[in-house]
Amino acid sequence: MRIKSEDGTKEMRAVWFEDGIVKLIDQRQLPANFEIFEAKTTEEVAYAIKEMVVRGAPAIGITAAYGMAQASLQGRNVDEAFEILRNTRPTAHDLFYALRSMMDAINSGEDPVKKAEEYANDIIGRCEKIGEYGEKLIKDGYRILTHCNAGALAVGDWGTATAPIRKAHRNGKKIFVWVDETRPRLQGARLTAWEMVQEGIEHAIIADNAAGYFMRKGEIDMVIVGADRITSNGDVANKIGTYEKAVVAKENGIPFYVAAPISTFDFSLENGDQIPIEERREEEVLFCRECRIAPQESHARNPAFDVTPAKYITGIITEKGVFKPEEIWKLKS
Ligand SMILES: CSC[C@@H](O)[C@@H](O)C(=O)COP(=O)(O)O
């Protein structure tokens, strides 16, 4: 269930650690080019996270875990590495969860490389479980909408929102996936569509503002998205545009599911208003790839995430089962 290399001969994860180097499929380049980015220092790992060479909450966490292992292997001050990596992207909870796990392990004398590898395997294993629980919600013939990329590239393997989709497809259910293009970085059109092609899953890319049209026409049976942070009351931060999909889904009586491992849950926050929302460079909106699409005089705003209130969410698919937002307190350890 890994990602296939460009020539289809090798299977790989979105991120791995080899010879002291953090290696990443450069997600900025897909699907046009398949290139591996090599991060040899903490600063380069931080750059890869910040500039979205790697993106998606669980994959960001795994990259940070390898970054900590690398820093420790290089004899670098791990507190300093922790700070550098912590200040890359503010919304995805997995980043902080991974950094804390690594610091605890390092402080208690565990082998950091082994720990980072265990961390990656654990998160990917959790996502496979999400696939098993989520698959049961998908009926034969379902047409499923997803937003952004919550696939293998966003985790390392399997994905969160795409794990149930992949399992359903593998189990022989006939499914169809509506892929939101996901402006401004086009994670849907570039990355989710690329993964659907790799898996041979029937799909169509739609403009971000087209989902409501298809919902009203009765052409969407369910929505599954990933999450960057989930708070105690079941509010969910995810890629900008998720909120409006959830509201329109509820209006049309379409079930709206969020898929995420427990590493994405932040029980220290009561509700979604407390989640720090990353605001990225205006150029991401003013340009489409290298081409400026807006007048030279215009400015833009670019929040990378929004918060979907719990009341719009039918269920949260985790490695421990499917929970209503008001039930997630049961997952608090
Ligand atoms: C399994 S990934 C879940 C989320 O991280 C994903 O839906 C998302 O919003 C990614 O945002 P990105 O800005 O591409 O890192």
The ligand as an ORCA input file, in Angstrom:
! r2SCAN-3c Opt
* xyz 0 1
  C      -3.722     13.058      6.677
  S      -3.474     14.707      6.426
  C      -4.719     15.638      7.233
  C      -4.508     17.096      7.029
  O      -3.206     17.428      7.396
  C      -4.800     17.512      5.581
  O      -6.160     17.334      5.314
  C      -4.415     18.943      5.394
  O      -5.163     19.844      5.679
  C      -3.026     19.184      4.926
  O      -2.696     20.537      4.843
  P      -1.268     20.931      4.276
  O      -1.267     22.440      4.304
  O      -1.172     20.365      2.900
  O      -0.246     20.367      5.235
*
